[in-house]
Amino acid sequence: MKKILLIIFCVLLVGALYLNRDALGALFFGPTESTVPEGEIETGTREPETIVDGLAIPWEIAFLPGGDFLVTERAGRLLRIGENRDVIEIQGVAHRGEGGLLGLALHPRFTENSFIYLYLTTASGGGLTNRVERYTLEGTTLRNRRVIIENIPGASNHDGGRIAFGPDGKLYIATGDAGVEESAQDIKNLAGKVLRLNEDGSIPADNPFSSAVYSYGHRNVQGLAWDETGALWATEHGRSGAVSGFDEVNKIEKGTNYGWPEVEGDERRNGMRSPEVHSGASDTWAPSGMAHFKGNVLFAGLRGQSLYVVDVSSGSAQALRSFFRGEFGRLRTVAVGPDGMIYLLTNNRDGRGSPRAGDDRIVRIDPVSLGI
């Protein structure tokens, strides 16, 4: 009798599974695709999404604990964007040409000390200089201003401006040649350099020239990012005007000379390092902000109006790909958020672009859609 009952039970179970595989299958084997609630399936094909619009020449973005964004605008406004859009006016900013309120970085221990760092252009003695300041961010108020470094040569163009903390806990600062090309080769001049400082502005003992200078021979560095091995990568603007071209991606090493203005592109000279990849004489990227994501460096193109992706997983730059050419206009920076998504800042309201409805904006990209 027990065998007959067991056979009947098995027949009923098989029949039920066949007729209602979703319900009983989920009971015994876990949910199938059809039992996952609609909208929770990640397809990896989400379209780019504008999450913030109405910005005025944004330059940098940072992600605060709790989900808010900080965004710098070149005219001197620091925005805290969350449920509200709060504006913090930064005193002393001189918005002239490419200068103004530029880079932004959070201290590696921001959750403990609330330190933020800003790179800005300021008027000085009838001219322009750049400096880095540190503040304590308390809600929507900045307190305890401290100058970290000043007297970085400034101009209406070639001001560099990117700042970022490296995996060594040091603050790295990208500067431009401020329109004076020979400054890039002078290691006593802060223009045309990558600088490296301790968090309080003091000089690290292992810097190569017993100064803030870490590398030199740069024209206008605007992007910094570190890969998984701790190697530093940078974007750099090449020559401009009627003979524009030779924009660069460089691998930055301590004490190294990157050649500007003596060499460009594939030109070689003893004691000078060539770029890992460059745009050539017939193309212009006008590269700006940079980020690292899963063995790739990503950088934003202003004149190129593209997001560029370079495979650096081998330790050198390999394939270069471009995405969204012309779709969003000029792109100032790219960042990877704590959610693993990619964020772009457009730069169409600076007089060089063609503003569209809603510009400037923050666009969120699913990295899966880029194949990375």
Secondary structure by P-SEA (a helix, b strand, c coil): caaaaaaaaaaaaaaaaaacaaaaaaacccccccccccccccccccccccccccccccccccccccbbbbbbbccbbbbbccccbbbbbbcccccccccccccccccccccccbbbbbbbbbbcccbbbbbbbbbbbccccccccccccccccccccccbbbbbbccccbbbbbbccccccccccccccccccbbbbccccccccccccccccccccccccccccccccccccbbbbccccccccccccccccccccccccccccccccccbbbbccccccccccccccccccccbbbbbbcccccccccccccccccbbbbccccccccccccccccccbbbbbbccccccccccccccbbbbbccccccc
